[in-house]
Amino acid sequence: MSANRPDQGGIADDEGDPGAGVNRYSGEETKAPEGQSLTLRADGDRGQSLAEQTALLYYRMTWRMPLHRLRLSGKLPLRLLAVPVDPVDGDRVQGTAVRAGHFLFRGLKKKLEGIDFTDLKLPPAFEDYIHRFQWLRDLDTAASRDQALPVAEKLMEEWLDANGKKIRQPAWRPDNCGWRLLIWASHAPLILSSGDLIYRSKVLNNIARTARHLDRTADKATSSLGRLVAWSGVVAASLLIPEGRVRRIVGEAGLEKAMGEFFHADGGSVSRSPLNQMDAVILLSMLKQVYLARDEDMPEFIENALALAVPPLTGLTHFDGSMGNWQGGGATSAEQVAQVIEASGVRARPLRQARDWGYQRVSSGRSVLILDAAPPPIARMAVAGCASTLAFEFSNGDNRIIANCGGAGLVGATIPAGLARGLRSTAAHSTLCIDNSNSTSILPDGKLGRGVNEVELFRRDVENATRLEASHDGYGRRFGLVHKRLLLMRSDGLELRGEDMLIPHGPQNKKLRRRKKKDVEYALRFHLGPDIESDLISDGKGVLLRLKDGNLWQFRSTSGTIVLEDSVWVDGMGIPHSVMQMVITDIVGSGGGATGWLLKHMG
């Protein structure tokens, strides 16, 4: 196997200096030198230990005891001190469904008539949607106040009758409580406008009980995002319920600690999930509105965290503003991304080189290249974590040319759990896969296991092109090979050259050397975006790509035969679309090898 190695080069990206960032607390800009080489290592954490899981289970059991219920009793607030604005619009389709008599979530329906709020028997994400009252936002968006009031009050009363006094999972899980308290406050006119004093007292009493529950459980949420949400709920309660001075002091301290656990220094989430990142931006935007509603100054650490959280999110967007398919997320629409950014009030350039968040972005002309250049998230932080190291996406204008399948975190009517597991695999991403195995193993319980431990990255921007060079050791232990990927994007964005190399993995023990004498097959996969017609040319050495806007692109390989296979591409609503993928297969021995390829605009 041989390949023509692309020439070195680089371009000046229009999104700031390479490695530019902002200090988390001071807000001062920091810059990395041009051509900086980085090495990123996995934390090595493999999730909660058995002792930690047992302790958490015991703690949750204490919620059912009379002592905990006694702690939730207290003075009944007569009113909320303010009604903050919800900065994010709801989903009109889902809101209309609530008016029509059923909850709708990712294609799944649940009738409202006879609903049992104590045992919904739905996928976890759908149950969270209901217990968080996110449907209240959708209903408020889809209906007038007069139309929404009777529906909201009826469902509110039924939920309180089922879950108001008995503390149970998942309704009273800390993160669900935090979201619920914020949404109740933002849409209080729909649930607190009744002239029925007994009903109003039940609602206000449950808001106070939720706040007291969060006081004692916020730090016990199982995920970093869960703790961020729970502590945000504590802070919101301190501002919206009378006599909250002490709660505010404790809550803001807890929130600052939770932010340190959730965010990397560059503003990206530790889970590396765009879904989590969007949730965090929405959460902090809602909390900001609580401070504004009370005419209180928001602490600087919250302002800085929100300002830092937006650039990593926009760093994953393509030229049309839609988001790429990374770490379980689907191709979130440009409208939805724009709404989240608008809600934050932050205006900042996309983060193009993130050390910890782990994504590299190159924008040239109307083309955008995004590369996953970091190990997968650690086990306890992963949300539908994917074995996607060194995968990339490439777009030109409104066309997603090279993509990842995405959607592993959007389980619903169209993405069952079995398909979601497959969407997490290395083969579901545009990268190299040896022997049809994952670069980082996905365990039966859904957690990420061994694999990529170290990623080395070099980026150089000069006059005519941008050069990205990265490698990972995910196949080193099993096959004695390191995957190294070289990408070279021309300054006009109309040509992308690549080379994928497999290099012997340093010193090997005798057992490994004996095992690796056998040649193994590898596959280079390039999943195509939607609405792209593809035809093989040049006896299987090339593919002609016809885009929906009429443009023609050509993909060529310097070695190995290209075949076209079926694939799937998941949009931001969790709906899979049939697409094609270009696959180059070849055999590699213990000495390694390389395959070069070229993607070029033809007119």
C-alpha positions as CSV (number, residue, x, y, z in Angstrom):
1,M,0.0,0.0,0.0
2,S,1.2,3.4,-0.8
3,A,-0.1,6.9,-1.0
4,N,0.9,10.3,-2.2
5,R,1.5,12.3,1.0
6,P,-0.2,15.8,0.7
7,D,2.1,18.7,0.8
8,Q,2.4,20.7,4.0
9,G,0.6,24.0,4.1
10,G,-2.0,26.0,6.1
11,I,-4.5,28.8,5.9
12,A,-5.4,31.7,8.1
13,D,-8.9,30.8,9.5
14,D,-11.3,33.6,9.9
15,E,-12.4,32.6,13.4
16,G,-9.5,33.8,15.5
17,D,-6.1,32.5,16.4
18,P,-5.4,28.8,16.8
19,G,-5.9,27.7,20.3
20,A,-7.4,31.0,21.3
21,G,-9.5,30.8,24.5
22,V,-10.6,32.6,27.6
23,N,-9.6,32.0,31.2
24,R,-12.6,30.5,32.9
25,Y,-12.9,33.1,35.7
26,S,-10.9,36.2,34.6
27,G,-12.3,36.4,31.1
28,E,-8.8,37.1,29.8
29,E,-8.0,35.8,26.3
30,T,-5.2,33.3,26.0
31,K,-3.5,32.2,22.8
32,A,-1.6,29.2,21.7
33,P,1.3,29.6,19.3
34,E,0.9,28.7,15.6
35,G,1.7,25.1,14.8
36,Q,1.2,24.0,18.4
37,S,1.4,20.3,19.1
38,L,-0.9,18.9,21.7
39,T,-1.2,15.5,23.5
40,L,-4.5,14.7,25.1
41,R,-4.9,11.7,27.4
42,A,-7.9,10.0,28.7
43,D,-8.6,10.3,32.4
44,G,-8.8,6.5,32.9
45,D,-12.0,6.7,35.0
46,R,-14.3,3.7,34.3
47,G,-17.4,4.9,36.1
48,Q,-18.7,4.6,39.6
49,S,-17.4,1.8,41.8
50,L,-19.7,-0.8,43.3
51,A,-19.3,0.9,46.7
52,E,-20.3,4.3,45.2
53,Q,-23.3,2.8,43.5
54,T,-24.4,1.1,46.7
55,A,-24.0,4.2,48.8
56,L,-26.0,6.2,46.3
57,L,-28.8,3.6,46.2
58,Y,-28.9,3.7,50.0
59,Y,-29.1,7.5,50.0
60,R,-32.0,7.4,47.5
61,M,-33.8,4.9,49.7
62,T,-33.7,7.5,52.6
63,W,-35.9,9.8,50.5
64,R,-38.8,7.5,51.2
65,M,-38.4,7.6,54.9
66,P,-40.6,9.8,57.2
67,L,-37.6,11.9,58.3
68,H,-36.9,13.1,54.8
69,R,-40.6,13.9,54.2
70,L,-40.6,15.8,57.5
71,R,-37.6,17.9,56.3
72,L,-39.5,18.9,53.2
73,S,-42.3,20.5,55.3
74,G,-42.2,24.1,56.3
75,K,-43.7,27.5,55.7
76,L,-45.9,27.8,52.7
77,P,-45.0,30.7,50.4
78,L,-47.9,32.9,49.5
79,R,-46.5,33.7,46.1
80,L,-43.4,33.7,43.9
81,L,-41.4,36.9,44.1
82,A,-41.0,37.1,40.3
83,V,-41.9,35.4,37.0
84,P,-38.8,35.1,34.9
85,V,-39.0,35.0,31.1
86,D,-38.4,31.7,29.4
87,P,-35.8,32.6,26.8
88,V,-36.4,29.5,24.7
89,D,-39.5,28.8,22.6
90,G,-41.2,25.5,22.9
91,D,-42.0,23.0,20.1
92,R,-45.3,23.9,18.5
93,V,-46.0,20.4,17.2
94,Q,-45.5,18.9,20.7
95,G,-47.5,21.7,22.3
96,T,-50.4,21.1,19.8
97,A,-50.2,17.4,20.7
98,V,-50.8,18.2,24.4
99,R,-53.8,20.3,23.5
100,A,-55.1,17.3,21.4
101,G,-54.8,14.9,24.3
102,H,-51.4,13.3,24.3
103,F,-47.8,13.8,25.0
104,L,-45.5,13.6,22.0
105,F,-41.7,13.0,22.2
106,R,-39.4,11.9,19.4
107,G,-42.3,10.3,17.6
108,L,-43.6,8.4,20.6
109,K,-47.1,9.2,22.0
110,K,-48.7,8.9,25.4
111,K,-52.4,9.5,25.9
112,L,-53.3,12.0,28.7
113,E,-56.6,10.3,29.4
114,G,-56.1,7.9,32.4
115,I,-52.4,8.6,32.5
116,D,-50.6,7.2,35.6
117,F,-47.9,9.7,36.6
118,T,-46.5,7.3,39.1
119,D,-45.6,4.6,36.5
120,L,-45.4,6.0,33.0
121,K,-43.7,3.0,31.4
122,L,-41.9,5.1,28.8
123,P,-38.3,5.4,27.7
124,P,-36.2,7.4,30.3
125,A,-35.9,10.5,28.2
126,F,-39.6,10.6,27.5
127,E,-40.4,10.2,31.3
128,D,-37.9,13.1,32.0
129,Y,-39.7,15.3,29.5
130,I,-43.0,14.8,31.4
131,H,-41.6,15.0,34.9
132,R,-39.6,18.2,34.1
133,F,-42.8,19.8,32.7
134,Q,-41.0,20.7,29.5
135,W,-44.3,20.0,27.8
136,L,-45.5,23.2,29.6
137,R,-43.1,25.3,27.5
138,D,-44.4,23.6,24.4
139,L,-48.1,24.1,25.4
140,D,-47.4,27.8,26.1
141,T,-45.8,28.2,22.7
142,A,-48.6,26.4,20.8
143,A,-51.7,27.9,22.5
144,S,-53.1,31.1,23.8
145,R,-53.3,31.7,27.5
146,D,-57.1,30.9,27.6
147,Q,-56.6,27.7,25.6
148,A,-53.6,26.5,27.6
149,L,-54.8,27.3,31.1
150,P,-57.4,24.5,31.6
151,V,-55.0,21.9,30.1
152,A,-52.1,22.9,32.2
153,E,-54.0,23.1,35.5
154,K,-55.6,19.7,34.9
155,L,-52.3,18.0,34.2
156,M,-50.7,19.9,37.1
157,E,-53.2,18.7,39.6
158,E,-53.1,15.1,38.4
159,W,-49.3,15.1,38.6
160,L,-49.4,16.6,42.2
161,D,-51.9,14.0,43.3
162,A,-49.6,11.3,42.1
163,N,-46.2,12.7,43.0
164,G,-46.6,15.7,45.2
165,K,-46.3,14.0,48.6
166,K,-44.4,10.7,47.8
167,I,-40.8,11.1,47.0
168,R,-40.0,8.6,44.2
169,Q,-37.8,8.2,41.1
170,P,-37.6,9.6,38.5
171,A,-40.0,12.4,39.4
172,W,-37.9,13.6,42.3
173,R,-34.5,12.9,40.8
174,P,-32.4,16.1,41.5
175,D,-32.0,17.1,37.9
176,N,-35.7,16.7,37.1
177,C,-36.5,18.8,40.2
178,G,-34.1,21.5,39.0
179,W,-35.6,21.7,35.5
180,R,-39.1,21.5,36.9
181,L,-38.7,24.4,39.3
182,L,-37.2,26.6,36.6
183,I,-40.0,25.8,34.1
184,W,-42.7,26.1,36.7
185,A,-41.4,29.6,37.6
186,S,-41.1,30.7,33.9
187,H,-44.6,29.5,33.1
188,A,-46.2,30.3,36.4
189,P,-49.2,32.2,34.8
190,L,-50.4,28.8,33.4
191,I,-50.3,27.0,36.7
192,L,-50.9,29.7,39.3
193,S,-53.7,31.8,37.8
194,S,-56.5,29.7,39.2
195,G,-59.0,31.2,41.7
196,D,-59.1,27.9,43.5
197,L,-57.1,28.7,46.7
198,I,-56.7,25.0,47.6
199,Y,-55.2,24.2,44.2
200,R,-52.9,27.3,44.4
201,S,-51.7,26.3,47.8
202,K,-50.9,22.8,46.6
203,V,-48.8,24.2,43.7
204,L,-46.9,26.7,45.9
205,N,-46.4,24.1,48.6
206,N,-44.9,21.7,46.1
207,I,-42.6,24.4,44.7
208,A,-41.3,25.0,48.3
209,R,-40.9,21.2,48.9
210,T,-39.0,20.8,45.6
211,A,-36.6,23.6,46.8
212,R,-36.1,21.9,50.2
213,H,-35.5,18.5,48.4
214,L,-32.9,20.2,46.2
215,D,-31.2,21.7,49.2
216,R,-30.4,18.2,50.5
217,T,-29.9,16.3,47.2
218,A,-28.3,18.7,44.6
219,D,-24.8,17.4,45.3
220,K,-26.0,13.7,45.0
221,A,-27.1,13.9,41.3
222,T,-25.4,11.2,39.4
223,S,-24.0,13.2,36.5
224,S,-22.1,16.5,36.2
225,L,-25.0,18.0,34.2
226,G,-27.4,16.7,36.8
227,R,-25.5,18.5,39.6
228,L,-25.4,21.7,37.5
229,V,-29.1,21.6,36.9
230,A,-29.9,20.8,40.6
231,W,-27.7,23.6,42.0
232,S,-29.3,26.0,39.4
233,G,-32.6,25.0,40.9
234,V,-31.4,25.8,44.4
235,V,-30.2,29.3,43.3
236,A,-33.5,29.9,41.4
237,A,-35.5,29.0,44.5
238,S,-33.4,31.3,46.6
239,L,-34.4,34.2,44.4
240,L,-38.1,33.3,43.8
241,I,-39.2,32.1,47.3
242,P,-39.2,34.5,50.2
243,E,-36.4,34.3,52.9
244,G,-33.8,32.9,50.5
245,R,-30.7,34.7,51.6
246,V,-28.9,31.7,53.2
247,R,-30.1,29.4,50.4
248,R,-28.6,31.7,47.9
249,I,-25.2,31.8,49.5
250,V,-25.1,28.0,49.7
251,G,-26.6,27.5,46.3
252,E,-24.2,29.8,44.5
253,A,-21.3,28.1,46.1
254,G,-22.6,24.7,45.1
255,L,-23.3,26.0,41.6
256,E,-19.7,27.3,41.2
257,K,-18.4,23.9,42.2
258,A,-20.7,22.1,39.8
259,M,-19.6,24.3,37.0
260,G,-16.0,23.3,37.7
261,E,-17.0,19.6,37.3
262,F,-19.1,20.1,34.2
263,F,-17.1,22.5,32.1
264,H,-13.5,22.2,30.8
265,A,-11.4,25.3,30.9
266,D,-12.2,26.0,27.3
267,G,-15.9,26.1,28.0
268,G,-16.8,22.7,26.6
269,S,-18.6,20.0,28.6
270,V,-16.6,17.2,30.1
271,S,-19.1,14.8,28.5
272,R,-18.1,16.2,25.0
273,S,-21.7,15.9,24.1
274,P,-23.3,18.8,22.1
275,L,-26.7,17.7,23.6
276,N,-25.3,18.4,27.1
277,Q,-23.7,21.6,25.9
278,M,-27.0,22.9,24.6
279,D,-28.8,22.0,27.8
280,A,-26.1,23.8,29.8
281,V,-26.5,27.0,27.7
282,I,-30.3,26.8,28.0
283,L,-30.0,26.2,31.7
284,L,-27.7,29.2,32.4
285,S,-29.8,31.4,30.1
286,M,-32.9,30.6,32.2
287,L,-31.0,31.2,35.4
288,K,-29.9,34.6,34.0
289,Q,-33.5,35.5,33.5
290,V,-34.3,34.7,37.1
291,Y,-31.7,37.2,38.2
292,L,-33.0,39.8,35.8
293,A,-36.6,39.2,37.0
294,R,-35.5,40.0,40.5
295,D,-33.3,42.9,39.3
296,E,-30.3,41.2,41.0
297,D,-26.7,41.2,39.7
298,M,-25.7,37.8,38.5
299,P,-22.4,36.5,39.9
300,E,-19.4,37.0,37.6
301,F,-18.7,33.2,37.5
302,I,-22.1,32.5,36.0
303,E,-21.6,35.3,33.4
304,N,-18.2,33.9,32.5
305,A,-19.4,30.3,32.3
306,L,-22.2,31.3,29.9
307,A,-19.9,33.4,27.8
308,L,-17.5,30.4,27.6
309,A,-20.1,27.8,26.8
310,V,-21.4,29.3,23.6
311,P,-18.2,29.2,21.4
312,P,-17.7,25.4,21.8
313,L,-21.3,24.9,20.8
314,T,-21.0,27.0,17.6
315,G,-17.7,25.4,16.9
316,L,-19.6,22.3,15.9
317,T,-21.8,24.1,13.4
318,H,-21.4,23.9,9.7
319,F,-21.6,26.8,7.2
320,D,-25.4,26.7,7.2
321,G,-25.6,27.0,11.0
322,S,-26.7,23.4,11.6
323,M,-24.8,21.2,14.1
324,G,-22.7,18.2,13.3
325,N,-23.4,14.6,14.5
326,W,-21.2,14.1,17.5
327,Q,-21.3,12.0,20.7
328,G,-24.9,11.0,20.4
329,G,-26.3,14.2,19.0
330,G,-28.2,14.5,15.7
331,A,-27.9,17.2,13.1
332,T,-29.6,19.9,15.1
333,S,-31.2,22.4,12.8
334,A,-29.7,25.9,12.3
335,E,-33.0,27.5,13.6
336,Q,-32.7,25.6,16.9
337,V,-29.1,26.4,17.4
338,A,-29.7,30.0,16.6
339,Q,-32.5,30.1,19.2
340,V,-30.3,28.7,21.9
341,I,-27.5,31.3,21.1
342,E,-30.1,34.1,21.0
343,A,-31.4,33.0,24.4
344,S,-27.9,33.2,25.9
345,G,-27.3,36.8,24.7
346,V,-23.7,35.8,23.9
347,R,-22.0,36.9,20.7
348,A,-18.8,35.1,20.1
349,R,-16.8,33.5,17.3
350,P,-17.0,29.7,17.1
351,L,-14.2,27.9,19.0
352,R,-12.0,26.5,16.3
353,Q,-9.3,24.7,18.4
354,A,-10.3,23.3,21.7
355,R,-7.8,21.4,23.8
356,D,-10.2,19.7,26.2
357,W,-13.5,20.0,24.4
358,G,-11.5,18.1,21.7
359,Y,-13.0,19.3,18.4
360,Q,-11.0,21.1,15.7
361,R,-12.8,23.4,13.3
362,V,-11.5,24.8,10.0
363,S,-13.6,27.3,8.0
364,S,-12.5,28.2,4.5
365,G,-14.7,30.0,2.0
366,R,-18.1,28.2,2.2
367,S,-16.6,25.0,3.5
368,V,-16.3,23.8,7.1
369,L,-14.2,20.8,8.4
370,I,-14.7,19.5,11.9
371,L,-12.5,16.8,13.4
372,D,-12.8,14.8,16.7
373,A,-9.3,15.1,18.0
374,A,-9.6,13.8,21.6
375,P,-10.3,10.6,23.5
376,P,-14.0,9.8,24.2
377,P,-15.4,11.2,27.4
378,I,-14.6,9.3,30.6
379,A,-17.1,6.7,31.7
380,R,-19.0,8.6,34.4
381,M,-19.3,11.7,32.2
382,A,-20.4,9.9,29.0
383,V,-23.9,10.5,27.6
384,A,-24.4,8.0,24.7
385,G,-20.6,8.3,24.3
386,C,-19.2,7.2,20.9
387,A,-16.0,5.6,19.7
388,S,-15.5,8.4,17.2
389,T,-11.9,9.5,17.7
390,L,-10.4,11.0,14.5
391,A,-13.8,11.0,12.7
392,F,-14.5,14.2,10.7
393,E,-17.4,16.0,9.0
394,F,-17.1,18.2,5.9
395,S,-19.7,20.6,4.5
396,N,-19.9,23.2,1.7
397,G,-22.6,25.7,1.8
398,D,-25.9,24.1,2.7
399,N,-24.5,20.6,1.8
400,R,-23.3,18.1,4.4
401,I,-20.9,16.1,2.2
402,I,-19.1,13.9,4.7
403,A,-20.9,13.2,7.9
404,N,-21.3,10.8,10.8
405,C,-24.4,8.8,11.4
406,G,-25.2,10.4,14.8
407,G,-28.4,10.1,16.9
408,A,-27.3,7.6,19.5
409,G,-28.6,9.8,22.3
410,L,-32.0,10.4,20.6
411,V,-33.7,7.1,21.4
412,G,-37.4,7.2,20.5
413,A,-40.0,5.8,18.1
414,T,-37.5,5.8,15.1
415,I,-34.3,5.0,16.9
416,P,-34.7,1.9,19.2
417,A,-32.1,1.0,21.8
418,G,-30.5,-1.6,19.5
419,L,-29.9,0.9,16.7
420,A,-28.6,3.5,19.1
421,R,-25.9,1.1,20.3
422,G,-24.8,0.6,16.7
423,L,-24.8,4.4,16.1
424,R,-22.1,4.7,18.9
425,S,-19.7,2.4,17.1
426,T,-16.6,3.5,15.2
427,A,-18.1,2.1,12.0
428,A,-20.9,4.7,12.3
429,H,-18.4,7.5,11.9
430,S,-16.2,8.8,9.1
431,T,-12.9,7.3,10.2
432,L,-10.8,4.2,10.0
433,C,-11.9,0.9,11.6
434,I,-9.7,-2.2,12.0
435,D,-11.3,-5.6,11.8
436,N,-14.7,-4.1,12.3
437,S,-13.9,-3.3,16.0
438,N,-14.3,-0.1,17.9
439,S,-11.4,2.2,18.7
440,T,-12.8,2.4,22.2
441,S,-14.9,-0.5,23.4
442,I,-18.6,-0.1,24.2
443,L,-19.5,-2.4,27.1
444,P,-22.7,-4.4,27.5
445,D,-24.0,-1.9,30.1
446,G,-23.5,1.0,27.7
447,K,-20.4,2.4,29.3
448,L,-17.2,3.1,27.4
449,G,-14.3,0.7,28.1
450,R,-10.7,0.4,27.1
451,G,-9.4,1.9,23.9
452,V,-8.2,5.4,23.0
453,N,-6.0,6.6,25.8
454,E,-3.9,9.2,24.0
455,V,-4.4,11.5,21.1
456,E,-1.6,13.6,19.6
457,L,-2.5,16.6,17.5
458,F,-0.6,19.1,15.4
459,R,-2.2,22.0,13.6
460,R,-0.6,24.4,11.3
461,D,-2.2,27.4,9.6
462,V,-0.3,29.2,6.9
463,E,-1.1,31.0,3.6
464,N,-2.6,28.4,1.3
465,A,-4.1,25.7,3.4
466,T,-4.7,24.3,6.9
467,R,-3.0,21.1,8.0
468,L,-4.4,18.9,10.7
469,E,-2.3,15.9,11.8
470,A,-3.6,13.6,14.6
471,S,-3.1,10.1,15.8
472,H,-4.7,7.8,18.5
473,D,-3.6,4.6,20.2
474,G,-7.0,2.9,20.4
475,Y,-5.9,-0.1,18.3
476,G,-2.4,-0.3,19.9
477,R,-3.2,-2.9,22.6
478,R,-5.2,-5.2,20.3
479,F,-3.4,-4.9,16.9
480,G,-0.1,-3.1,17.7
481,L,-1.0,-0.2,15.4
482,V,-1.6,3.5,15.8
483,H,-4.1,5.3,13.5
484,K,-2.7,8.6,12.2
485,R,-4.8,10.9,10.1
486,L,-3.5,13.8,8.0
487,L,-6.0,16.4,6.6
488,L,-5.1,19.3,4.4
489,M,-7.8,21.8,3.4
490,R,-7.2,24.4,0.8
491,S,-7.8,28.0,1.6
492,D,-10.8,28.3,-0.8
493,G,-12.4,25.3,0.8
494,L,-12.8,23.5,-2.5
495,E,-10.2,20.8,-1.9
496,L,-9.6,18.4,1.0
497,R,-6.7,16.0,0.9
498,G,-6.3,13.2,3.4
499,E,-4.0,10.3,4.3
500,D,-4.8,7.6,6.8
501,M,-1.8,5.7,8.1
502,L,-1.4,2.7,10.4
503,I,1.9,2.8,12.2
504,P,3.5,0.1,14.5
505,H,2.7,0.9,18.1
506,G,6.1,1.3,19.8
507,P,7.6,-1.5,21.9
508,Q,5.5,-4.6,21.9
509,N,5.7,-7.6,24.2
510,K,6.3,-11.2,22.9
511,K,2.6,-12.2,23.2
512,L,1.5,-9.1,21.2
513,R,4.2,-9.7,18.5
514,R,3.1,-13.3,18.1
515,R,-0.6,-12.3,17.8
516,K,0.1,-9.5,15.3
517,K,1.9,-11.5,12.7
518,K,-1.4,-12.1,11.0
519,D,-2.6,-9.5,8.6
520,V,-5.9,-7.8,9.4
521,E,-8.5,-5.9,7.3
522,Y,-9.3,-2.3,7.9
523,A,-12.0,-0.1,6.4
524,L,-12.0,3.6,5.8
525,R,-15.6,4.9,5.9
526,F,-16.9,8.2,4.6
527,H,-20.6,8.5,5.4
528,L,-22.3,10.9,2.9
529,G,-24.8,13.5,4.0
530,P,-28.5,13.6,2.8
531,D,-29.6,14.4,-0.7
532,I,-26.3,13.4,-2.3
533,E,-26.2,11.3,-5.5
534,S,-23.1,9.1,-5.8
535,D,-21.7,7.1,-8.7
536,L,-18.6,5.0,-8.9
537,I,-16.1,6.1,-11.6
538,S,-12.5,5.1,-12.7
539,D,-13.0,1.4,-12.1
540,G,-13.8,1.9,-8.4
541,K,-11.0,4.3,-7.7
542,G,-13.3,7.4,-7.6
543,V,-16.8,8.5,-6.8
544,L,-18.7,11.4,-8.4
545,L,-20.9,13.2,-6.0
546,R,-23.9,15.3,-7.1
547,L,-25.1,17.8,-4.5
548,K,-28.6,19.1,-4.1
549,D,-27.5,22.6,-5.3
550,G,-26.2,21.1,-8.5
551,N,-22.5,21.2,-7.6
552,L,-20.3,18.3,-8.5
553,W,-17.5,16.9,-6.2
554,Q,-15.2,14.1,-6.8
555,F,-13.7,11.7,-4.3
556,R,-10.6,9.6,-5.3
557,S,-8.4,7.1,-3.5
558,T,-4.7,6.4,-4.2
559,S,-5.0,2.8,-3.1
560,G,-7.7,0.3,-2.4
561,T,-11.0,0.0,-4.2
562,I,-14.0,2.1,-3.2
563,V,-17.4,0.5,-2.8
564,L,-20.7,2.2,-2.0
565,E,-22.8,0.8,0.8
566,D,-26.0,1.8,2.5
567,S,-25.8,4.0,5.6
568,V,-28.0,6.2,7.8
569,W,-27.9,9.8,8.8
570,V,-29.9,11.1,11.8
571,D,-31.4,14.6,12.0
572,G,-31.9,16.7,15.1
573,M,-35.4,15.3,15.7
574,G,-34.0,11.8,15.9
575,I,-35.3,10.7,12.5
576,P,-33.0,8.5,10.5
577,H,-32.5,9.1,6.7
578,S,-31.2,6.6,4.2
579,V,-27.8,7.7,2.8
580,M,-24.8,6.1,1.2
581,Q,-21.2,5.6,2.5
582,M,-18.0,5.3,0.6
583,V,-15.8,2.5,1.9
584,I,-12.2,1.7,1.2
585,T,-11.0,-1.7,2.5
586,D,-7.5,-3.1,2.5
587,I,-5.2,-5.4,4.4
588,V,-2.5,-4.3,6.8
589,G,0.3,-6.2,8.4
590,S,2.4,-5.5,11.5
591,G,4.5,-3.1,9.5
592,G,1.6,-0.7,8.9
593,G,0.5,1.0,5.7
594,A,-1.2,4.1,4.3
595,T,-4.1,5.2,2.1
596,G,-4.4,8.6,0.6
597,W,-7.6,10.2,-0.7
598,L,-8.8,13.5,-2.3
599,L,-12.2,15.3,-2.2
600,K,-12.4,18.0,-4.7
601,H,-14.9,20.4,-6.2
602,M,-15.4,19.9,-9.9
603,G,-17.9,22.6,-10.8
